[in-house]
Amino acid sequence: MFIDDRDFERRWQSTARYYLLAAGPAVPRLERLAGPNALRVVAASGGKFLFTNL
């Protein structure tokens, strides 16, 4: 699913669980959008990260 920044922030801050797969270079931008403590790493491998919001 592709969403814009506003939708990402809204979904990531909701009480529903979401997952996000991202490459390492995208992580700083995602941290700015979600907040520094809002990206919880589920798994990491090969420079890619799987995050959850809960």
RAHU-V187870 format. One line per field, one symbol per residue. phi: phi as a letter, one per 40 degrees, with the letter a starting at -180 (. if undefined). psi: psi as a letter, one per 40 degrees, with the letter a starting at -180 (. if undefined). burial: b if it has 16 or more other ideal C-beta (glycine too) atoms within 10 Angstrom, else e. A space follows every 10 residues. Layout:
phi->???
psi->???
burial->???
This chain:
phi->.bbcdccddc cccccccbba bacdcccdcc cccchcbccb ccaaafgbbb bbcb
psi->hhiidddddd ddeieihiih hiiddedddd ddddideehh hdihhfeiih iie.
burial->eeeeeeebee ebeeeeeeeb eeeeeebeeb eeebeeebbe eeeeeeeebe bebe
